[in-house]
Amino acid sequence: MASFERASPSLKNILQKIYRAEKPLELDHHLHEFGSVEYHIQSTAFDPHLAYLSISMPLLSQGDLLPSGISRYTMEMIKGISSDIVEIIEPAKAGYQLTLRLDFAKIPRKKDPVKIIRDISAVQATVLSAQLKEMLWKVNYDDTYQGMHKPIKLVYHPREPFYVIRQPQKIITVFPMRFKEYSDVIIATSFFQELMDVGSSKKWAKAPPCCWSPIPPPELRGEPFADLSTNGGFVTFDIAPRHIRGKRLEKTVWNLLNFYAYVKYHVKCTKGFIQRRMRKRLDSLVEVLHKPNLEENEHTKRVQGRRRVRKWMRLPTSKLLKRKCGEFTKKIKRIRFRLKIQGFLCFRQRWLKIPKFSSSRGYMKLD
């Protein structure tokens, strides 16, 4: 799986603009991003080093119940970004789950300000990751269903829920895949099958094993039928303890949260690649079909060009007759007779003399 960028690029650019402003900058900007995330950034000219950041985002919910607020563990994770610079204001601004007070004047000179601003821009990813970690840690081992641990349904997007099942030796995550178009189902199915083949190779033995099935796995028995009705099957990942140790926990959690987005990105890129190849192939076929016609047109032009030249080289009738008579006399002169014929010279001078023709278009010089 690929990790998308945790920090918001647009939010990072705005915060860097406020930090690097030479003159006091007064700003009141609303920013919307994919996933129904909204940022409200405020800064005043009276105190240019201070900025207020309010965030509204869909939080992970267990089942169909949305949480009323952010837990203490999540608050501690947000403060861990930079306790001197970031301050959580309670209560948050109306219409937002979280409001932060940013003091850029307290950024140490020895530290990289770009890295600190990038960490602040990733606050939405920090909140979601902290919620998923907290839900995994709060699983009750005694809460079982038919000899198995009860699945936890997590809803980040209303149409894209996924399940987490905690077991003694591993954590199972199940993604029901749904697509609007049939072509997307075909591309995604081939991608899942290839993902299974690559995951089973020795080169990727350390990666979490992946399994795809058109029917729900046995861990989801007893779940509502509406949640299990899919057209793209079910993708299952087995998360071992080594995948959630130390720094790997943050990466694993973020990859699970972005799996739906990654599959959509892959399907979209594949469709674009297929369309480009089809257009290129169509152009080559059209070129092959038009090539004989072009050759015929060139041949026709050549023939027509010759005919036109012949038409343009036509001469008047008198000149043409003189030329033919001249050729005839030359042929007669080339004839050599062994015997001399008496009186032939007079005959030739009298009867074989080329007549002179006067053009009807000629003119006479007037005195």
FENRAZI-V73875 format. One record per pair of residues at least 4 apart in sequence whose C-alpha atoms are under 8 Angstrom apart, sorted by sequence separation. I is the first residue (numbers start at 1). GAP is how many residues later the second one is. D is the distance in whole Angstrom. If there is no record, write none. Layout:
# FENRAZI-V73875
i=[I I]
gap=[GAP GAP]
d=[D D]
This chain:
# FENRAZI-V73875
i=[8 9 10 11 12 13 14 15 16 17 21 32 33 43 44 61 62 70 71 72 73 74 75 76 77 79 82 83 92 93 103 107 112 113 114 115 116 117 118 119 122 123 124 125 126 127 128 129 130 131 132 133 134 135 144 145 156 157 166 167 180 181 182 183 184 185 186 187 188 189 190 191 192 193 194 195 196 197 200 201 213 216 217 223 224 225 239 240 241 244 245 247 248 249 250 251 252 253 254 255 258 259 260 261 262 263 264 265 266 267 268 269 270 271 272 273 274 275 276 277 278 279 280 281 282 283 284 285 286 287 288 289 290 291 292 293 294 295 296 297 298 299 300 301 302 303 304 305 306 307 308 309 310 315 316 317 318 319 320 321 322 323 324 325 326 327 328 329 330 331 343 344 345 346 347 348 349 358 7 32 33 43 61 70 81 92 93 144 145 155 156 166 167 179 199 200 216 223 239 243 244 315 347 348 32 44 60 61 92 93 107 143 144 155 165 166 179 198 199 243 244 18 31 32 43 44 59 60 79 92 142 143 154 155 164 165 30 31 43 59 79 141 153 154 164 165 199 244 30 31 42 43 79 89 90 153 154 164 199 200 243 30 41 42 88 89 153 154 163 164 199 29 30 41 42 88 89 152 153 162 163 199 28 29 40 41 88 89 151 152 162 163 216 28 29 40 41 87 88 151 152 162 196 27 28 39 40 86 87 151 161 162 196 27 28 39 40 86 87 150 151 161 195 196 26 27 39 85 86 149 160 196 26 27 38 39 85 86 149 160 216 217 25 26 37 38 85 149 160 214 215 216 25 26 37 38 84 85 193 214 215 11 24 25 37 192 213 214 10 24 36 37 85 212 213 24 26 35 36 84 85 212 213 24 25 35 84 212 329 24 211 212 18 210 211 210 211 70 139 210 11 69 209 210 326 208 209 325 18 19 136 208 209 208 208 322 82 81 208 54 81 54 56 57 81 318 56 57 55 56 318 54 55 56 54 55 189 192 54 55 188 54 78 53 54 185 52 53 185 52 53 78 52 53 77 78 51 52 77 50 51 176 50 51 74 176 178 179 50 74 77 177 178 179 49 50 165 176 177 178 49 50 177 178 49 74 176 177 73 74 176 177 176 177 175 176 174 175 73 174 175 174 173 174 172 173 172 173 172 173 57 171 172 60 151 170 171 55 59 151 170 171 170 60 148 169 170 60 169 188 188 187 184 187 19 63 62 63 62 63 64 61 62 63 61 62 60 61 60 61 60 59 16 58 58 160 16 15 12 12 12 11 7 7 9 7 8 7 8 7 6 7 7 6 133 129 132 35 129 129 129 125 3 3 3 2 1 4 3 1 2 1]
gap=[4 4 4 4 4 4 4 4 4 4 4 4 4 4 4 4 4 4 4 4 4 4 4 4 4 4 4 4 4 4 4 4 4 4 4 4 4 4 4 4 4 4 4 4 4 4 4 4 4 4 4 4 4 4 4 4 4 4 4 4 4 4 4 4 4 4 4 4 4 4 4 4 4 4 4 4 4 4 4 4 4 4 4 4 4 4 4 4 4 4 4 4 4 4 4 4 4 4 4 4 4 4 4 4 4 4 4 4 4 4 4 4 4 4 4 4 4 4 4 4 4 4 4 4 4 4 4 4 4 4 4 4 4 4 4 4 4 4 4 4 4 4 4 4 4 4 4 4 4 4 4 4 4 4 4 4 4 4 4 4 4 4 4 4 4 4 4 4 4 4 4 4 4 4 4 4 4 4 5 5 5 5 5 5 5 5 5 5 5 5 5 5 5 5 5 5 5 5 5 5 5 5 5 5 6 6 6 6 6 6 6 6 6 6 6 6 6 6 6 6 6 7 7 7 7 7 7 7 7 7 7 7 7 7 7 7 8 8 8 8 8 8 8 8 8 8 8 8 9 9 9 9 9 9 9 9 9 9 9 9 9 10 10 10 10 10 10 10 10 10 10 11 11 11 11 11 11 11 11 11 11 11 12 12 12 12 12 12 12 12 12 12 12 13 13 13 13 13 13 13 13 13 13 14 14 14 14 14 14 14 14 14 14 15 15 15 15 15 15 15 15 15 15 15 16 16 16 16 16 16 16 16 17 17 17 17 17 17 17 17 17 17 18 18 18 18 18 18 18 18 18 18 19 19 19 19 19 19 19 19 19 20 20 20 20 20 20 20 21 21 21 21 21 21 21 22 22 22 22 22 22 22 22 23 23 23 23 23 23 24 24 24 25 25 25 26 26 27 27 27 28 28 28 28 28 29 29 29 30 30 30 30 30 31 32 32 34 35 35 38 38 39 39 39 39 39 40 40 41 41 41 42 42 42 43 43 43 43 44 44 44 45 45 46 46 46 47 47 47 48 48 48 49 49 49 49 50 50 50 51 51 51 52 52 52 52 52 52 53 53 53 53 53 53 54 54 54 54 54 54 55 55 55 55 56 56 56 56 57 57 57 57 58 58 59 59 60 60 61 61 61 62 63 63 64 64 65 65 66 66 67 67 67 68 68 68 68 69 69 69 69 69 70 71 71 71 71 72 72 75 79 80 83 83 85 89 90 90 91 91 91 92 92 92 93 93 94 94 95 95 96 97 98 98 99 100 101 102 105 106 109 110 111 112 112 113 113 114 114 115 116 116 118 119 120 121 121 122 124 125 128 129 248 251 252 253 254 254 255 258 260 261]
d=[6 6 6 6 6 6 6 6 6 6 7 7 5 8 6 6 7 6 6 6 6 6 6 6 7 5 6 7 6 8 8 7 7 6 6 6 6 6 6 7 6 6 6 6 6 6 6 6 6 6 6 6 6 7 5 6 7 7 7 6 7 7 7 6 6 6 6 6 6 6 6 6 6 6 6 6 6 7 7 6 8 7 8 7 7 6 6 7 7 5 6 7 6 6 6 6 6 6 6 6 6 6 6 6 6 6 6 6 6 6 6 6 6 6 6 6 6 6 6 6 6 6 6 6 6 6 6 6 6 6 8 8 6 6 6 6 6 6 6 6 6 6 6 6 6 6 6 6 6 6 6 6 7 7 6 6 6 6 6 6 6 6 6 6 6 6 6 6 6 7 6 6 6 6 6 5 6 7 7 6 6 7 5 7 7 6 7 4 5 7 7 5 8 6 6 7 8 7 8 6 4 6 7 7 5 8 8 6 5 6 7 6 5 5 6 6 6 7 7 6 8 7 6 6 6 8 7 8 7 5 8 6 6 7 7 5 7 5 5 7 7 7 7 6 6 6 7 7 6 6 6 7 8 8 8 6 6 5 8 7 7 5 7 5 8 6 5 8 6 7 6 6 7 6 7 6 6 5 7 7 5 6 7 5 8 5 5 7 6 5 6 7 7 6 7 6 7 6 6 6 6 5 8 7 5 7 5 6 5 5 7 7 6 5 7 6 7 6 7 7 8 7 7 6 8 5 5 8 5 6 8 7 5 7 6 7 6 7 6 8 7 8 7 4 7 5 5 7 8 7 6 6 6 5 6 6 8 6 7 4 7 8 7 5 5 6 6 6 8 5 6 7 6 7 5 7 8 8 7 7 7 6 7 8 6 8 8 5 8 5 6 6 8 7 5 6 7 7 7 5 8 7 6 7 8 6 6 7 8 7 7 6 8 6 7 8 8 8 8 8 6 7 7 8 7 7 5 7 6 5 7 6 6 7 8 5 7 8 6 6 7 4 7 6 6 7 7 5 6 6 6 7 5 7 7 7 6 6 8 7 5 8 6 7 8 7 5 7 5 6 7 6 6 7 6 6 8 6 7 5 5 8 5 8 6 5 7 6 7 7 6 6 5 7 6 7 7 5 8 6 6 5 6 7 7 5 6 7 5 8 8 6 6 7 7 7 5 8 7 7 6 7 5 7 7 7 6 7 7 7 6 6 6 8 7 7 7 5 5 6 8 8 5 7 6 7 6 5 5 7 5 6 8 6 8 7 7 7 6 6 5 6 6 7 8 8 5 5 6 4 5 8 7 6 7 7 7 8 6 6 8 8 8 7 6 7 7 7 7 7 7 8]
